[in-house]
Amino acid sequence: MPTITPDSPLASVFGRSTKKRDAVIKGLGLETVGDLLAHFPRRYVETSELSDQGEPSEGQVVSVVGEVTSSQVKSFKNRRTNKLSYRVEVRIKTNGPGFTMSFFVPWQGQAETEQRRMAVGNRGMFTGKAQRFNQAWQIASPHSVMFTGEGDADGLAASLKGLLPIYPVTATVYSWDVQKAVQVALDLVAEVPDVFPEELREQYSLLDVFTALRWIHAPDDYQQVGAARKRFRFEEALVTQLVLARRRRELRELGGQARTGDQGHLLAAFDARLPFELTRGQREIGEVLEEELARPHPMNRLLQGEVGSGKTLVAVRAMLRTVDSGGQAALLAPTEVLAQQHHRSITGMLGDLASGGMLGGAAEATSVALLTGSMSKAQRQESMLRIASGEAGIVIGTHALLEQHVTFADLGLVVVDEQHRFGVEQRAALTDKAGTPPHVLVMTATPIPRTVAMTVFGDLEISTLAELPAGRAPIQTNVVPLADQPHWIDRVWERVREEVAKGHQVYVVCPRITGDEREEGERDQRDIDEEGNDTTPQVSLTAVEELHDELARGPLADLRLGVLHGRLAPDQKEQTMRAFAAGEVDVLVATTVIEVGVDVANATAMVLLDAERFGVSQLHQLRGRVGRGGLPGLCLLVTRSEAGSPARDRLDAVAASTDGFELSRIDLDQRREGDVLGKSQSGFRSSLQNLRVLRDEKTIVTAREAAEALLDDDPALSKAPRLAEAVATMEQSRHSGFMEKA
């Protein structure tokens, strides 16, 4: 066969096997030889060791290294053809349960060949679905590759050197199909361009790309695997950090308008009226924001902090500083419920300082405008006029603020609340409405581990509010395991009644609105095992509408119940929230629309049903809605998950800790990169092929330092043209579109 290049089509390594080629192209999305070589094994098995296989679950796809303990040819009459057919019945042992399997063949000679291939004592890899039959495990529709004995017809066993690579595959593609194609590609590929010049490889002790490819796909031992992984992880980290470092430099060079606060006294008047002391963290971060707002280039800062740490107050002070500078500040909220909540709380916080131009307004006052999609045409036009004229110094809204015909007089600061719920194009659209690039402050209550911040928010400076203000009470969290104790659900509703009897209020949160309908943009937490199987139990989930009716007729019959979810009309949502805030509703049965921004001091308890379907950070966010008024909080995580399952472990972790940063690491570890921040990060996450932001923390930190040093020495990367090419490719990709606008 002729030599090939990484750009050659995949067909060049599959020969005449068009069926397998098409399955790989369609199932794995690989089109070129380069794509195939970049499809790395997810793990390796030692061909000399039997698998430490745990007890499988019914229907689970298993891949085990086993030794044949029994191999027999049996004949049977094929009912369809009425002819004699054959099967080879094989039993294997592992360092766990044993398995039986049947290989069906049409002819006796074929059966005898299969029996010799899988003779007693031979070892191999066996893959298929685990099924329970006659009190024993069997592998249905098995496929195998043998390591000892006669091997297999393709000679794959002969190429193994102690470690068998296991690739990410689909139901129509087997790991050894990928392995065979990779071996052909490595034998035939002429040259693979290396993004690292020799000097850089020596500086960071990295393999050249061709050696790294051979060692990752066909290693002699784990030492070679480690060296190859080190190279590819550093490559990905460095290219990513170069993109972000260049972006940071571009932002620093952008002209922006300094907001020095020298045109008004609104912030001073606000601070003078605060009935409490700012925390040390609020003061320190406030000083940083004031300093950055006063610079002649845009601030780009991420403010993260625990639920209830007082981020909104910090943001309001920055907004008032902008108004004192003659500009406007816009707060972008992801939902109408949250936008309305912000409008109520900020207007309440400001008091007569929010009544600019009105009778009774303070001399220093400004005006606060609200703009959402559900407002009447007249209401919208009035708000838009106040925004365009500059009368409204503070503007709070949802996606409606992004519409083309919404204009600002002088947009100086954009505050984005709960970044993980926003698409980045939407955020960019608001900053485009300013004459000069505005200052940007992103707030999130989902604590972000350092390397996530460096990788996903790499062009933003980070501030963290660690301490909680006075008056935040502890929250007790308990798991209610219905799989073990189904009758405990009765005690849950008794506990709700007890809280209401004390004069308090309760949230009941469900993963569904009605039937199987979930909130827009929400995704269930799923449990995926090492083989890529979705092991999440298939059960019907609790829905708000149905549960409300059930509780109203049953255990909470004489209490005042309310319903809140995203499909209600906006005025209904607003009315319900006002009623709950006013104490006119005892129990609010809701979806995750109450996750952020809803602040009712008298709410002391929360019941989360089917709690295993929420992510760790989301559970932490949700329970932060209680215990906000100085009263102890209670959170009950009701679950049907079994003891020892990943879902139960997740819930136990939430019950055991109130440290959002610790929980975010657990969340990230379980949900993989990007997902912890929600859907807007998923596109970026898919571009992280080899990097794991928790596991590879040192690599990312080193890569960030290396990126800065490289750009200091050679801003155009002219000494490393292939590295410059890789950076340009990422900058032009849709993933970079995310990073740039984040």
DAQUIZI-V797853 format. One record per residue. N is the residue number from 0. RES is the residue in three letters. PSI is psi as a letter, one per 20 degrees, with the letter a starting at -180 (none if undefined). D_FIRST is the distance of its C-alpha to the first C-alpha in Angstrom with 2 decimals. Layout:
N,RES,PSI,D_FIRST ; N,RES,PSI,D_FIRST
//
This chain:
0,MET,q,0.00 ; 1,PRO,r,3.84 ; 2,THR,q,6.70 ; 3,ILE,r,8.92 ; 4,THR,r,12.71 ; 5,PRO,h,15.36 ; 6,ASP,i,16.27 ; 7,SER,q,13.07 ; 8,PRO,q,14.06 ; 9,LEU,h,13.82 ; 10,ALA,h,12.18 ; 11,SER,i,8.74 ; 12,VAL,j,9.14 ; 13,PHE,i,11.14 ; 14,GLY,c,9.27 ; 15,ARG,i,12.41 ; 16,SER,m,14.81 ; 17,THR,h,16.66 ; 18,LYS,g,19.82 ; 19,LYS,g,18.66 ; 20,ARG,g,16.92 ; 21,ASP,h,20.21 ; 22,ALA,h,22.27 ; 23,VAL,g,20.67 ; 24,ILE,g,21.04 ; 25,LYS,g,24.57 ; 26,GLY,h,25.81 ; 27,LEU,i,24.60 ; 28,GLY,k,24.48 ; 29,LEU,p,21.00 ; 30,GLU,h,19.17 ; 31,THR,r,16.72 ; 32,VAL,h,14.45 ; 33,GLY,g,17.55 ; 34,ASP,g,19.79 ; 35,LEU,g,17.89 ; 36,LEU,h,18.06 ; 37,ALA,i,21.74 ; 38,HIS,n,22.48 ; 39,PHE,q,24.06 ; 40,PRO,q,25.47 ; 41,ARG,h,29.16 ; 42,ARG,r,30.13 ; 43,TYR,q,29.16 ; 44,VAL,q,30.62 ; 45,GLU,p,31.33 ; 46,THR,i,29.92 ; 47,SER,i,32.92 ; 48,GLU,p,35.48 ; 49,LEU,q,36.71 ; 50,SER,p,37.01 ; 51,ASP,m,40.35 ; 52,GLN,p,40.40 ; 53,GLY,r,43.55 ; 54,GLU,o,45.27 ; 55,PRO,r,43.07 ; 56,SER,q,44.55 ; 57,GLU,p,44.39 ; 58,GLY,i,41.25 ; 59,GLN,p,39.51 ; 60,VAL,p,35.75 ; 61,VAL,q,35.38 ; 62,SER,o,32.51 ; 63,VAL,q,33.94 ; 64,VAL,p,33.07 ; 65,GLY,r,35.26 ; 66,GLU,p,36.21 ; 67,VAL,p,36.78 ; 68,THR,i,40.51 ; 69,SER,p,40.70 ; 70,SER,o,38.34 ; 71,GLN,q,39.88 ; 72,VAL,p,38.86 ; 73,LYS,q,41.32 ; 74,SER,q,41.76 ; 75,PHE,q,43.33 ; 76,LYS,p,44.15 ; 77,ASN,o,41.99 ; 78,ARG,h,44.64 ; 79,ARG,g,42.49 ; 80,THR,i,41.40 ; 81,ASN,k,44.33 ; 82,LYS,r,41.95 ; 83,LEU,p,41.35 ; 84,SER,r,38.52 ; 85,TYR,q,37.51 ; 86,ARG,q,36.96 ; 87,VAL,o,36.21 ; 88,GLU,p,38.73 ; 89,VAL,p,37.66 ; 90,ARG,p,39.75 ; 91,ILE,q,38.51 ; 92,LYS,q,40.43 ; 93,THR,a,39.75 ; 94,ASN,l,42.04 ; 95,GLY,b,43.60 ; 96,PRO,q,44.06 ; 97,GLY,r,42.51 ; 98,PHE,q,40.56 ; 99,THR,q,40.32 ; 100,MET,q,37.60 ; 101,SER,p,36.87 ; 102,PHE,o,33.54 ; 103,PHE,p,34.14 ; 104,VAL,q,32.45 ; 105,PRO,h,33.62 ; 106,TRP,q,33.76 ; 107,GLN,g,35.42 ; 108,GLY,h,32.56 ; 109,GLN,g,30.26 ; 110,ALA,g,33.09 ; 111,GLU,h,33.50 ; 112,THR,g,29.80 ; 113,GLU,h,30.16 ; 114,GLN,g,33.40 ; 115,ARG,h,31.90 ; 116,ARG,h,29.12 ; 117,MET,l,31.97 ; 118,ALA,q,34.55 ; 119,VAL,p,37.55 ; 120,GLY,i,36.86 ; 121,ASN,q,33.13 ; 122,ARG,q,32.13 ; 123,GLY,r,29.73 ; 124,MET,p,29.38 ; 125,PHE,p,31.09 ; 126,THR,q,31.13 ; 127,GLY,a,33.40 ; 128,LYS,p,36.84 ; 129,ALA,p,39.81 ; 130,GLN,q,42.71 ; 131,ARG,p,46.11 ; 132,PHE,p,47.20 ; 133,ASN,l,50.23 ; 134,GLN,j,50.79 ; 135,ALA,q,47.29 ; 136,TRP,p,43.96 ; 137,GLN,q,41.08 ; 138,ILE,o,37.55 ; 139,ALA,q,37.14 ; 140,SER,l,33.85 ; 141,PRO,q,32.20 ; 142,HIS,q,28.55 ; 143,SER,q,27.63 ; 144,VAL,p,25.18 ; 145,MET,q,26.69 ; 146,PHE,h,26.84 ; 147,THR,r,28.74 ; 148,GLY,b,29.15 ; 149,GLU,i,26.35 ; 150,GLY,b,24.27 ; 151,ASP,r,22.12 ; 152,ALA,h,19.65 ; 153,ASP,i,16.70 ; 154,GLY,k,17.66 ; 155,LEU,h,18.55 ; 156,ALA,h,21.84 ; 157,ALA,h,20.46 ; 158,SER,i,18.86 ; 159,LEU,q,22.28 ; 160,LYS,k,24.59 ; 161,GLY,h,27.82 ; 162,LEU,p,27.22 ; 163,LEU,o,25.54 ; 164,PRO,p,24.78 ; 165,ILE,o,26.39 ; 166,TYR,q,25.14 ; 167,PRO,p,27.30 ; 168,VAL,a,26.47 ; 169,THR,a,28.28 ; 170,ALA,h,29.71 ; 171,THR,i,26.68 ; 172,VAL,p,24.00 ; 173,TYR,q,24.07 ; 174,SER,g,23.51 ; 175,TRP,h,21.04 ; 176,ASP,g,18.91 ; 177,VAL,g,18.69 ; 178,GLN,g,18.22 ; 179,LYS,g,15.20 ; 180,ALA,h,13.49 ; 181,VAL,g,14.76 ; 182,GLN,g,13.48 ; 183,VAL,g,9.81 ; 184,ALA,g,10.73 ; 185,LEU,h,12.60 ; 186,ASP,h,10.00 ; 187,LEU,h,7.60 ; 188,VAL,p,10.62 ; 189,ALA,g,11.98 ; 190,GLU,p,15.60 ; 191,VAL,o,17.94 ; 192,PRO,p,21.30 ; 193,ASP,p,24.23 ; 194,VAL,h,27.43 ; 195,PHE,p,29.54 ; 196,PRO,r,30.44 ; 197,GLU,g,30.89 ; 198,GLU,g,34.66 ; 199,LEU,h,34.55 ; 200,ARG,g,32.22 ; 201,GLU,h,34.70 ; 202,GLN,h,37.68 ; 203,TYR,j,36.61 ; 204,SER,l,34.75 ; 205,LEU,q,31.38 ; 206,LEU,q,27.89 ; 207,ASP,r,25.29 ; 208,VAL,h,22.96 ; 209,PHE,g,19.80 ; 210,THR,g,21.97 ; 211,ALA,h,23.69 ; 212,LEU,g,20.57 ; 213,ARG,g,19.58 ; 214,TRP,h,23.23 ; 215,ILE,h,23.79 ; 216,HIS,h,20.88 ; 217,ALA,m,20.98 ; 218,PRO,q,24.40 ; 219,ASP,h,26.25 ; 220,ASP,r,29.53 ; 221,TYR,h,31.44 ; 222,GLN,g,32.14 ; 223,GLN,h,28.51 ; 224,VAL,g,28.60 ; 225,GLY,g,31.81 ; 226,ALA,h,30.57 ; 227,ALA,g,27.49 ; 228,ARG,g,29.75 ; 229,LYS,g,32.30 ; 230,ARG,g,29.91 ; 231,PHE,h,28.66 ; 232,ARG,g,32.21 ; 233,PHE,h,33.69 ; 234,GLU,g,31.18 ; 235,GLU,g,32.15 ; 236,ALA,g,35.81 ; 237,LEU,g,35.92 ; 238,VAL,g,34.34 ; 239,THR,g,36.75 ; 240,GLN,h,39.71 ; 241,LEU,g,39.00 ; 242,VAL,g,39.11 ; 243,LEU,h,42.37 ; 244,ALA,h,43.88 ; 245,ARG,h,43.34 ; 246,ARG,g,44.93 ; 247,ARG,g,47.89 ; 248,ARG,h,48.43 ; 249,GLU,g,48.39 ; 250,LEU,h,50.93 ; 251,ARG,h,53.17 ; 252,GLU,i,53.20 ; 253,LEU,q,54.11 ; 254,GLY,p,57.73 ; 255,GLY,r,59.73 ; 256,GLN,p,63.40 ; 257,ALA,p,65.25 ; 258,ARG,n,67.27 ; 259,THR,i,70.09 ; 260,GLY,k,72.51 ; 261,ASP,j,75.34 ; 262,GLN,j,76.44 ; 263,GLY,r,77.78 ; 264,HIS,k,79.06 ; 265,LEU,g,77.31 ; 266,LEU,g,75.36 ; 267,ALA,g,78.49 ; 268,ALA,h,80.52 ; 269,PHE,g,77.86 ; 270,ASP,h,77.68 ; 271,ALA,h,81.50 ; 272,ARG,i,81.64 ; 273,LEU,p,79.03 ; 274,PRO,j,80.92 ; 275,PHE,r,78.73 ; 276,GLU,q,77.16 ; 277,LEU,q,73.52 ; 278,THR,r,71.44 ; 279,ARG,g,70.41 ; 280,GLY,g,66.79 ; 281,GLN,h,67.92 ; 282,ARG,g,69.99 ; 283,GLU,g,67.30 ; 284,ILE,h,64.55 ; 285,GLY,g,67.14 ; 286,GLU,h,67.80 ; 287,VAL,g,64.10 ; 288,LEU,g,63.77 ; 289,GLU,g,66.92 ; 290,GLU,g,65.63 ; 291,GLU,h,62.24 ; 292,LEU,h,63.92 ; 293,ALA,i,66.04 ; 294,ARG,q,63.10 ; 295,PRO,k,62.13 ; 296,HIS,q,58.52 ; 297,PRO,p,57.40 ; 298,MET,p,57.64 ; 299,ASN,n,54.58 ; 300,ARG,q,55.53 ; 301,LEU,p,54.68 ; 302,LEU,o,57.75 ; 303,GLN,q,57.06 ; 304,GLY,q,59.62 ; 305,GLU,q,60.68 ; 306,VAL,p,62.15 ; 307,GLY,j,65.72 ; 308,SER,i,65.31 ; 309,GLY,k,66.87 ; 310,LYS,h,63.93 ; 311,THR,h,65.61 ; 312,LEU,g,68.69 ; 313,VAL,g,66.61 ; 314,ALA,g,64.93 ; 315,VAL,g,68.32 ; 316,ARG,h,69.74 ; 317,ALA,h,66.82 ; 318,MET,g,67.43 ; 319,LEU,h,71.13 ; 320,ARG,h,70.38 ; 321,THR,g,68.33 ; 322,VAL,h,71.24 ; 323,ASP,i,73.60 ; 324,SER,j,71.43 ; 325,GLY,j,71.99 ; 326,GLY,a,68.61 ; 327,GLN,q,67.42 ; 328,ALA,p,65.33 ; 329,ALA,p,63.18 ; 330,LEU,o,62.20 ; 331,LEU,o,59.25 ; 332,ALA,q,59.35 ; 333,PRO,h,56.73 ; 334,THR,q,59.22 ; 335,GLU,h,62.60 ; 336,VAL,g,64.18 ; 337,LEU,h,63.16 ; 338,ALA,g,64.13 ; 339,GLN,g,67.54 ; 340,GLN,g,67.94 ; 341,HIS,g,67.21 ; 342,HIS,g,69.66 ; 343,ARG,g,72.35 ; 344,SER,h,71.85 ; 345,ILE,g,71.55 ; 346,THR,g,74.53 ; 347,GLY,h,76.46 ; 348,MET,g,75.46 ; 349,LEU,h,76.70 ; 350,GLY,c,79.88 ; 351,ASP,i,81.98 ; 352,LEU,i,79.41 ; 353,ALA,j,77.29 ; 354,SER,l,80.17 ; 355,GLY,p,79.90 ; 356,GLY,j,82.09 ; 357,MET,q,83.82 ; 358,LEU,p,87.34 ; 359,GLY,i,87.47 ; 360,GLY,q,84.26 ; 361,ALA,q,84.33 ; 362,ALA,h,84.65 ; 363,GLU,j,81.24 ; 364,ALA,q,79.59 ; 365,THR,a,76.42 ; 366,SER,q,75.23 ; 367,VAL,p,72.40 ; 368,ALA,q,70.57 ; 369,LEU,p,68.43 ; 370,LEU,o,65.86 ; 371,THR,r,63.97 ; 372,GLY,h,62.52 ; 373,SER,i,65.22 ; 374,MET,q,68.23 ; 375,SER,r,70.37 ; 376,LYS,g,70.01 ; 377,ALA,g,73.29 ; 378,GLN,g,72.34 ; 379,ARG,g,68.99 ; 380,GLN,h,70.64 ; 381,GLU,g,73.25 ; 382,SER,g,70.65 ; 383,MET,h,68.49 ; 384,LEU,g,71.58 ; 385,ARG,h,72.50 ; 386,ILE,g,68.93 ; 387,ALA,h,68.76 ; 388,SER,i,72.25 ; 389,GLY,i,71.62 ; 390,GLU,h,74.48 ; 391,ALA,o,72.12 ; 392,GLY,h,71.16 ; 393,ILE,p,69.10 ; 394,VAL,p,66.81 ; 395,ILE,p,65.31 ; 396,GLY,r,62.94 ; 397,THR,b,59.85 ; 398,HIS,i,57.07 ; 399,ALA,h,59.97 ; 400,LEU,h,60.28 ; 401,LEU,i,56.88 ; 402,GLU,q,57.93 ; 403,GLN,h,57.94 ; 404,HIS,j,61.69 ; 405,VAL,o,62.62 ; 406,THR,q,63.63 ; 407,PHE,q,65.08 ; 408,ALA,g,67.78 ; 409,ASP,n,66.24 ; 410,LEU,o,63.55 ; 411,GLY,h,63.55 ; 412,LEU,p,62.02 ; 413,VAL,p,59.56 ; 414,VAL,p,59.77 ; 415,VAL,o,57.04 ; 416,ASP,p,58.07 ; 417,GLU,m,55.58 ; 418,GLN,h,52.45 ; 419,HIS,i,50.20 ; 420,ARG,j,51.51 ; 421,PHE,p,50.75 ; 422,GLY,q,47.81 ; 423,VAL,h,47.33 ; 424,GLU,h,47.50 ; 425,GLN,g,51.00 ; 426,ARG,g,52.05 ; 427,ALA,h,50.75 ; 428,ALA,h,52.66 ; 429,LEU,g,55.93 ; 430,THR,h,55.38 ; 431,ASP,i,54.67 ; 432,LYS,i,58.27 ; 433,ALA,q,59.73 ; 434,GLY,g,60.63 ; 435,THR,q,59.29 ; 436,PRO,p,56.73 ; 437,PRO,r,58.86 ; 438,HIS,q,59.03 ; 439,VAL,p,56.98 ; 440,LEU,o,57.91 ; 441,VAL,p,55.68 ; 442,MET,p,57.36 ; 443,THR,q,55.85 ; 444,ALA,j,57.51 ; 445,THR,o,54.19 ; 446,PRO,p,54.03 ; 447,ILE,o,50.75 ; 448,PRO,q,49.41 ; 449,ARG,g,49.04 ; 450,THR,h,45.25 ; 451,VAL,g,45.06 ; 452,ALA,g,47.53 ; 453,MET,h,45.55 ; 454,THR,g,42.26 ; 455,VAL,h,43.48 ; 456,PHE,l,46.73 ; 457,GLY,i,45.60 ; 458,ASP,j,47.53 ; 459,LEU,q,50.79 ; 460,GLU,q,53.31 ; 461,ILE,p,54.37 ; 462,SER,q,57.93 ; 463,THR,p,58.86 ; 464,LEU,o,62.19 ; 465,ALA,h,62.48 ; 466,GLU,q,66.13 ; 467,LEU,q,67.72 ; 468,PRO,r,70.99 ; 469,ALA,q,74.21 ; 470,GLY,i,74.91 ; 471,ARG,p,71.52 ; 472,ALA,q,72.24 ; 473,PRO,q,69.95 ; 474,ILE,p,67.91 ; 475,GLN,p,67.83 ; 476,THR,p,64.66 ; 477,ASN,q,64.54 ; 478,VAL,p,61.91 ; 479,VAL,n,63.42 ; 480,PRO,n,61.27 ; 481,LEU,h,62.07 ; 482,ALA,h,59.68 ; 483,ASP,h,62.08 ; 484,GLN,m,65.32 ; 485,PRO,h,65.30 ; 486,HIS,i,69.04 ; 487,TRP,i,68.61 ; 488,ILE,h,67.88 ; 489,ASP,h,71.64 ; 490,ARG,h,72.35 ; 491,VAL,g,70.00 ; 492,TRP,h,72.14 ; 493,GLU,g,75.31 ; 494,ARG,h,74.05 ; 495,VAL,g,73.50 ; 496,ARG,h,77.08 ; 497,GLU,g,78.37 ; 498,GLU,g,76.80 ; 499,VAL,h,78.29 ; 500,ALA,h,81.65 ; 501,LYS,i,81.64 ; 502,GLY,j,81.37 ; 503,HIS,r,77.66 ; 504,GLN,r,74.69 ; 505,VAL,q,71.36 ; 506,TYR,p,67.84 ; 507,VAL,o,65.95 ; 508,VAL,p,62.26 ; 509,CYS,q,59.93 ; 510,PRO,i,56.19 ; 511,ARG,q,56.84 ; 512,ILE,g,59.21 ; 513,THR,q,59.79 ; 514,GLY,c,57.80 ; 515,ASP,k,54.20 ; 516,GLU,p,54.51 ; 517,ARG,r,53.66 ; 518,GLU,q,54.64 ; 519,GLU,p,52.48 ; 520,GLY,i,49.77 ; 521,GLU,q,50.41 ; 522,ARG,q,47.71 ; 523,ASP,q,48.38 ; 524,GLN,p,47.49 ; 525,ARG,q,44.93 ; 526,ASP,o,44.06 ; 527,ILE,p,40.34 ; 528,ASP,a,39.40 ; 529,GLU,h,36.55 ; 530,GLU,j,34.29 ; 531,GLY,j,34.96 ; 532,ASN,p,37.54 ; 533,ASP,o,40.53 ; 534,THR,j,43.44 ; 535,THR,p,46.16 ; 536,PRO,p,48.85 ; 537,GLN,n,49.24 ; 538,VAL,q,52.92 ; 539,SER,p,55.04 ; 540,LEU,q,56.02 ; 541,THR,p,59.47 ; 542,ALA,q,60.30 ; 543,VAL,g,63.07 ; 544,GLU,g,64.90 ; 545,GLU,g,65.09 ; 546,LEU,h,66.01 ; 547,HIS,g,68.71 ; 548,ASP,g,70.36 ; 549,GLU,g,70.08 ; 550,LEU,h,71.64 ; 551,ALA,h,74.33 ; 552,ARG,h,75.37 ; 553,GLY,d,75.02 ; 554,PRO,h,74.95 ; 555,LEU,k,75.62 ; 556,ALA,h,77.87 ; 557,ASP,j,80.67 ; 558,LEU,r,78.57 ; 559,ARG,o,77.63 ; 560,LEU,q,73.91 ; 561,GLY,r,71.71 ; 562,VAL,p,68.22 ; 563,LEU,p,65.70 ; 564,HIS,r,62.17 ; 565,GLY,i,60.13 ; 566,ARG,i,60.83 ; 567,LEU,q,64.59 ; 568,ALA,q,66.23 ; 569,PRO,h,66.54 ; 570,ASP,h,70.34 ; 571,GLN,g,70.17 ; 572,LYS,g,67.88 ; 573,GLU,g,70.21 ; 574,GLN,g,73.28 ; 575,THR,g,71.83 ; 576,MET,g,70.87 ; 577,ARG,g,74.32 ; 578,ALA,g,75.99 ; 579,PHE,g,74.02 ; 580,ALA,h,74.75 ; 581,ALA,i,78.44 ; 582,GLY,j,78.62 ; 583,GLU,i,79.19 ; 584,VAL,p,76.17 ; 585,ASP,g,76.07 ; 586,VAL,p,72.52 ; 587,LEU,o,69.64 ; 588,VAL,o,66.90 ; 589,ALA,r,63.87 ; 590,THR,a,60.11 ; 591,THR,j,58.39 ; 592,VAL,i,60.11 ; 593,ILE,j,62.53 ; 594,GLU,g,59.81 ; 595,VAL,q,60.64 ; 596,GLY,i,63.83 ; 597,VAL,p,66.24 ; 598,ASP,n,69.17 ; 599,VAL,o,72.06 ; 600,ALA,h,74.10 ; 601,ASN,i,75.81 ; 602,ALA,o,72.57 ; 603,THR,i,72.43 ; 604,ALA,q,70.08 ; 605,MET,p,66.73 ; 606,VAL,p,65.30 ; 607,LEU,o,61.53 ; 608,LEU,q,60.55 ; 609,ASP,l,57.08 ; 610,ALA,h,56.71 ; 611,GLU,i,53.33 ; 612,ARG,i,51.83 ; 613,PHE,q,52.62 ; 614,GLY,r,50.70 ; 615,VAL,g,52.43 ; 616,SER,h,53.19 ; 617,GLN,g,54.35 ; 618,LEU,g,56.76 ; 619,HIS,g,58.08 ; 620,GLN,g,58.57 ; 621,LEU,g,60.36 ; 622,ARG,i,62.77 ; 623,GLY,i,63.67 ; 624,ARG,i,65.69 ; 625,VAL,r,68.42 ; 626,GLY,k,70.74 ; 627,ARG,i,71.10 ; 628,GLY,k,74.90 ; 629,GLY,i,75.81 ; 630,LEU,q,75.93 ; 631,PRO,q,73.71 ; 632,GLY,q,70.64 ; 633,LEU,p,69.20 ; 634,CYS,p,65.68 ; 635,LEU,o,64.87 ; 636,LEU,n,61.20 ; 637,VAL,p,61.39 ; 638,THR,q,58.34 ; 639,ARG,j,57.33 ; 640,SER,q,54.43 ; 641,GLU,q,54.60 ; 642,ALA,p,55.60 ; 643,GLY,i,52.63 ; 644,SER,q,50.23 ; 645,PRO,h,48.40 ; 646,ALA,g,50.68 ; 647,ARG,h,53.82 ; 648,ASP,h,52.62 ; 649,ARG,g,52.14 ; 650,LEU,h,55.66 ; 651,ASP,h,57.16 ; 652,ALA,g,55.68 ; 653,VAL,g,57.38 ; 654,ALA,h,60.63 ; 655,ALA,i,60.55 ; 656,SER,q,60.05 ; 657,THR,j,61.39 ; 658,ASP,o,59.26 ; 659,GLY,h,56.99 ; 660,PHE,g,54.70 ; 661,GLU,g,54.17 ; 662,LEU,h,53.54 ; 663,SER,h,51.08 ; 664,ARG,g,48.90 ; 665,ILE,g,49.04 ; 666,ASP,g,48.27 ; 667,LEU,h,45.30 ; 668,ASP,h,43.95 ; 669,GLN,h,44.19 ; 670,ARG,i,43.18 ; 671,ARG,r,40.42 ; 672,GLU,q,40.44 ; 673,GLY,g,42.17 ; 674,ASP,h,43.49 ; 675,VAL,h,46.64 ; 676,LEU,i,47.54 ; 677,GLY,a,47.03 ; 678,LYS,h,45.04 ; 679,SER,i,44.96 ; 680,GLN,i,42.89 ; 681,SER,h,40.26 ; 682,GLY,g,38.07 ; 683,PHE,g,38.09 ; 684,ARG,g,37.54 ; 685,SER,i,34.26 ; 686,SER,i,32.98 ; 687,LEU,n,33.71 ; 688,GLN,g,30.49 ; 689,ASN,i,31.09 ; 690,LEU,p,34.70 ; 691,ARG,o,37.74 ; 692,VAL,i,40.87 ; 693,LEU,g,43.08 ; 694,ARG,h,40.81 ; 695,ASP,k,39.48 ; 696,GLU,g,42.89 ; 697,LYS,g,42.76 ; 698,THR,g,39.32 ; 699,ILE,g,40.59 ; 700,VAL,g,43.80 ; 701,THR,g,42.00 ; 702,ALA,h,39.61 ; 703,ARG,g,42.64 ; 704,GLU,g,44.35 ; 705,ALA,h,41.23 ; 706,ALA,g,40.89 ; 707,GLU,g,44.53 ; 708,ALA,g,44.26 ; 709,LEU,g,41.17 ; 710,LEU,h,42.90 ; 711,ASP,g,46.15 ; 712,ASP,h,44.48 ; 713,ASP,m,42.02 ; 714,PRO,h,42.76 ; 715,ALA,i,39.94 ; 716,LEU,k,37.38 ; 717,SER,h,36.63 ; 718,LYS,i,35.79 ; 719,ALA,m,32.99 ; 720,PRO,h,31.36 ; 721,ARG,h,28.42 ; 722,LEU,g,31.04 ; 723,ALA,h,33.16 ; 724,GLU,g,30.30 ; 725,ALA,h,29.90 ; 726,VAL,g,33.69 ; 727,ALA,h,33.86 ; 728,THR,g,31.28 ; 729,MET,h,33.40 ; 730,GLU,h,36.57 ; 731,GLN,i,35.40 ; 732,SER,r,34.24 ; 733,ARG,h,36.65 ; 734,HIS,h,36.94 ; 735,SER,h,38.39 ; 736,GLY,h,40.77 ; 737,PHE,g,42.12 ; 738,MET,h,42.56 ; 739,GLU,g,44.15 ; 740,LYS,i,46.67 ; 741,ALA,none,47.34
//
